[in-house]
């Protein structure tokens, strides 16, 4: 096993009496693409919120690069090199696509609290922003307001914003959710490119077929609990996984189609 | 929201003509019109400072008048107690600067503590600002030795400001300088972050921005601009009372930005012009018919009409017209080029 970037120890959170995440201990390796897989409502996004600091766990600990970050604010975790996207599209609707990514770049480059220089004078930022826009295939839409973009384009924009932060580890929450089928391969290509650049990625998905080829490792979560982990081939053939996961998964697909 | 567009040549010419007209105005108009325009210029900056909060930061401040009123009180108290000289005016400016930034810091530290956004925390924040504004108003009312309480404080001003025409020019310069400064602020990296906070504060935080600090800076810049406009307003009226610290005074700023267009900065200038002119016209009509004694009724109706027919205010209307023209031009060029290729 390589260097461990993120580790959770018996992490859990309960809302009222319901344990959304229950004593999950996982290790995420540097430079790998790990997918957290599970049916809808399994607690994947909640686990992400615990790792990124949006929620504070009721039990257990989170470590990032060996440091205990359980009580740190999201902001501090981001400064340490964590980046995340959201399942629900979360872009700045009234700003242009360019401005959305330029802001992320501004944060990355630590421009600070400048109040009397024009933001357009940072040419370096603008060039880097253009490069990101190219990577996420939005170059010709850069002057569009983010709210005018299609859903799939907004997801790409969201990914571009996280890429601009150039984090050590990238937490992607269902980046293809709600996307048109023909757009999904494009998204996968973008993710593959990020992977090639050496960034560690943690992905949340509930469509197993999509991530099988992409992932180095699968972690299965069911009902807020850790079920099993391993390479995609073994895990996807695990009878227990098929029973627990596909049972829900098939229902999900049906629900999505209806 | 309308992003800043670079000023076109035609706009430059228009602004040039407007400036010349404004420079000539006091020589061809009555004294009351000159004073009305001085008032428009000063109120424009007050409303613009409010627009930075509401239009660019998405923050509803119901205690905004505390900066404005305090600026007027600061200059009045200094002129009254120490001397009505120009250096004292500059001292008033410096004290207002310090006072406003500290007051904004205190207000921000209290209001921006509740994180997580949501309608509940927005309302809670607005209520807190309301309470803070009331505290300042009450203090001014009770501190009779210095402020003369509810009677209001009248004071003498330095002779240079006494001439209405000269003061008109000072107000015009004040408007231009402050507009340029605030425009620069909105276009700065910090101003851009404020816009992202308005759009989605949580996302801005996940981009690595310390949103609370940015909001504090925004509130301070806005508070200082508001305080400065209060100083000018006090000098213009030679009188200050607690009315300048009331919620009504805050609502004036809100209504001016609504009429002019929220989140457009320049809307505050147009809104201030429109609102003040309508108000003074309605007051003039009192001589025509007694029903105009109830001028507030018509004033209210004016707002309702504006909000129904121009939900984005005058600037919103202007931008939608120019955008339409632009897209029309684009469509034409697309048609032309596609015609050539086929």
Interface residues (C-beta under 8 A of the other chain):
Chain A: X52 X54 X74 X75 X78 X79 X83 X84 X86 X90 X91 X92 X93 X94 X95 X96 X99 X102 X103 X104 X106 X107 X108 X111 X112 X113 X114 X115 X116 X117 X118 X119 X120 X122 X161 X165
Chain B: X1 X3 X184 X185 X187 X188 X189 X190 X191 X192 X193 X195 X196 X198 X199 X200 X202 X203 X204 X205 X206 X207 X208 X209 X210 X213 X214 X217 X221
